[in-house]
């Protein structure tokens, strides 16, 4: 996992401009000033989904970031992402009630009975 973290850091370096005099910071979106938050929102008006990068830390944790630059600083802005947990909560267990779902044999018997009733 450390290799992935090092690769991502290298990738961040390549994403940002080659100007080596800029300061580089990783910060949370909530820690940015209101003006910078607004500038990030204006830079990504359709959301962050297309530009987010997952950063894996050596301890197994991860976070998502988007690149953002000002004249003085190159940021990796941490974005809070809610990941849906897939779990068996029993919602689909009784999706079809017993009365609603019939097997092929039951359907065949009903069809035979209807055919017999029509012949009489």
NUBAVEX-806908 format. One record per residue (C-alpha): residue in one letter; residue number from 0; y, x, z. Coordinates in nm, 2 decimals. Layout:
<lumfi "A",NUM,<Y,X,Z>>
...
% end
This chain:
<lumfi "X",0,<0.00,0.00,0.00>>
<lumfi "X",1,<0.23,0.29,0.06>>
<lumfi "X",2,<0.20,0.38,-0.30>>
<lumfi "X",3,<0.32,0.04,-0.40>>
<lumfi "X",4,<0.63,0.08,-0.17>>
<lumfi "X",5,<0.71,0.41,-0.32>>
<lumfi "X",6,<0.67,0.27,-0.67>>
<lumfi "X",7,<0.90,-0.02,-0.59>>
<lumfi "X",8,<1.16,0.22,-0.45>>
<lumfi "X",9,<1.14,0.42,-0.77>>
<lumfi "X",10,<1.17,0.10,-0.97>>
<lumfi "X",11,<1.48,0.01,-0.77>>
<lumfi "X",12,<1.63,0.34,-0.85>>
<lumfi "X",13,<1.57,0.29,-1.22>>
<lumfi "X",14,<1.71,-0.07,-1.21>>
<lumfi "X",15,<2.04,0.05,-1.06>>
<lumfi "X",16,<2.30,0.24,-1.27>>
<lumfi "X",17,<2.25,0.61,-1.29>>
<lumfi "X",18,<2.58,0.67,-1.10>>
<lumfi "X",19,<2.45,0.87,-0.80>>
<lumfi "X",20,<2.77,0.84,-0.60>>
<lumfi "X",21,<2.69,0.47,-0.51>>
<lumfi "X",22,<2.56,0.39,-0.17>>
<lumfi "X",23,<2.23,0.20,-0.17>>
<lumfi "X",24,<2.16,-0.07,0.08>>
<lumfi "X",25,<1.88,-0.31,0.16>>
<lumfi "X",26,<2.02,-0.61,0.34>>
<lumfi "X",27,<1.95,-0.98,0.40>>
<lumfi "X",28,<2.14,-1.24,0.21>>
<lumfi "X",29,<2.26,-1.39,0.54>>
<lumfi "X",30,<2.41,-1.05,0.64>>
<lumfi "X",31,<2.64,-1.04,0.34>>
<lumfi "X",32,<3.00,-1.15,0.37>>
<lumfi "X",33,<3.08,-1.50,0.24>>
<lumfi "X",34,<3.25,-1.34,-0.07>>
<lumfi "X",35,<2.94,-1.13,-0.15>>
<lumfi "X",36,<2.71,-1.43,-0.10>>
<lumfi "X",37,<2.92,-1.62,-0.35>>
<lumfi "X",38,<2.91,-1.33,-0.60>>
<lumfi "X",39,<2.53,-1.32,-0.57>>
<lumfi "X",40,<2.51,-1.69,-0.63>>
<lumfi "X",41,<2.74,-1.66,-0.94>>
<lumfi "X",42,<2.53,-1.37,-1.07>>
<lumfi "X",43,<2.22,-1.58,-1.05>>
<lumfi "X",44,<2.33,-1.94,-1.12>>
<lumfi "X",45,<1.98,-2.06,-1.20>>
<lumfi "X",46,<1.82,-1.91,-0.90>>
<lumfi "X",47,<1.64,-1.59,-0.81>>
<lumfi "X",48,<1.29,-1.67,-0.94>>
<lumfi "X",49,<1.32,-1.47,-1.26>>
<lumfi "X",50,<1.46,-1.15,-1.10>>
<lumfi "X",51,<1.29,-1.13,-0.76>>
<lumfi "X",52,<1.08,-0.83,-0.68>>
<lumfi "X",53,<0.82,-0.82,-0.40>>
<lumfi "X",54,<0.85,-0.51,-0.17>>
<lumfi "X",55,<0.53,-0.42,0.01>>
<lumfi "X",56,<0.58,-0.23,0.34>>
<lumfi "X",57,<0.33,0.03,0.46>>
<lumfi "X",58,<0.22,-0.20,0.75>>
<lumfi "X",59,<0.11,-0.47,0.51>>
<lumfi "X",60,<0.42,-0.69,0.55>>
<lumfi "X",61,<0.63,-0.78,0.24>>
<lumfi "X",62,<0.96,-0.93,0.15>>
<lumfi "X",63,<1.14,-1.03,-0.17>>
<lumfi "X",64,<1.46,-0.88,-0.30>>
<lumfi "X",65,<1.71,-0.92,-0.59>>
<lumfi "X",66,<1.93,-0.64,-0.72>>
<lumfi "X",67,<2.31,-0.68,-0.68>>
<lumfi "X",68,<2.58,-0.43,-0.74>>
<lumfi "X",69,<2.94,-0.38,-0.65>>
<lumfi "X",70,<3.16,-0.10,-0.76>>
<lumfi "X",71,<3.08,0.10,-0.44>>
<lumfi "X",72,<2.73,-0.02,-0.34>>
<lumfi "X",73,<2.40,-0.10,-0.50>>
<lumfi "X",74,<2.22,-0.36,-0.29>>
<lumfi "X",75,<1.87,-0.49,-0.27>>
<lumfi "X",76,<1.93,-0.83,-0.12>>
<lumfi "X",77,<1.65,-0.98,0.08>>
<lumfi "X",78,<1.58,-1.34,-0.01>>
<lumfi "X",79,<1.40,-1.57,0.24>>
<lumfi "X",80,<1.10,-1.72,0.05>>
<lumfi "X",81,<0.89,-1.99,0.20>>
<lumfi "X",82,<0.53,-1.95,0.08>>
<lumfi "X",83,<0.32,-2.26,0.09>>
<lumfi "X",84,<0.00,-2.22,0.29>>
<lumfi "X",85,<-0.31,-2.35,0.12>>
<lumfi "X",86,<-0.52,-2.52,0.38>>
<lumfi "X",87,<-0.78,-2.79,0.41>>
<lumfi "X",88,<-0.59,-3.05,0.60>>
<lumfi "X",89,<-0.82,-3.33,0.50>>
<lumfi "X",90,<-0.58,-3.51,0.27>>
<lumfi "X",91,<-0.82,-3.53,-0.02>>
<lumfi "X",92,<-1.12,-3.62,0.18>>
<lumfi "X",93,<-1.09,-3.99,0.14>>
<lumfi "X",94,<-0.86,-4.01,-0.16>>
<lumfi "X",95,<-1.08,-4.28,-0.32>>
<lumfi "X",96,<-1.20,-4.54,-0.07>>
<lumfi "X",97,<-1.57,-4.63,-0.08>>
<lumfi "X",98,<-1.49,-4.95,-0.25>>
<lumfi "X",99,<-1.29,-4.79,-0.53>>
<lumfi "X",100,<-1.54,-4.53,-0.64>>
<lumfi "X",101,<-1.86,-4.65,-0.80>>
<lumfi "X",102,<-2.15,-4.45,-0.93>>
<lumfi "X",103,<-2.29,-4.47,-1.28>>
<lumfi "X",104,<-2.59,-4.67,-1.15>>
<lumfi "X",105,<-2.36,-4.93,-1.00>>
<lumfi "X",106,<-2.16,-4.96,-1.32>>
<lumfi "X",107,<-2.48,-5.00,-1.52>>
<lumfi "X",108,<-2.61,-5.28,-1.29>>
<lumfi "X",109,<-2.28,-5.46,-1.32>>
<lumfi "X",110,<-2.28,-5.43,-1.69>>
<lumfi "X",111,<-2.64,-5.57,-1.70>>
<lumfi "X",112,<-2.55,-5.86,-1.48>>
<lumfi "X",113,<-2.25,-5.95,-1.69>>
<lumfi "X",114,<-2.46,-5.93,-2.01>>
<lumfi "X",115,<-2.72,-6.16,-1.84>>
<lumfi "X",116,<-2.45,-6.40,-1.74>>
<lumfi "X",117,<-2.31,-6.41,-2.09>>
<lumfi "X",118,<-2.66,-6.49,-2.24>>
<lumfi "X",119,<-2.71,-6.79,-2.01>>
% end
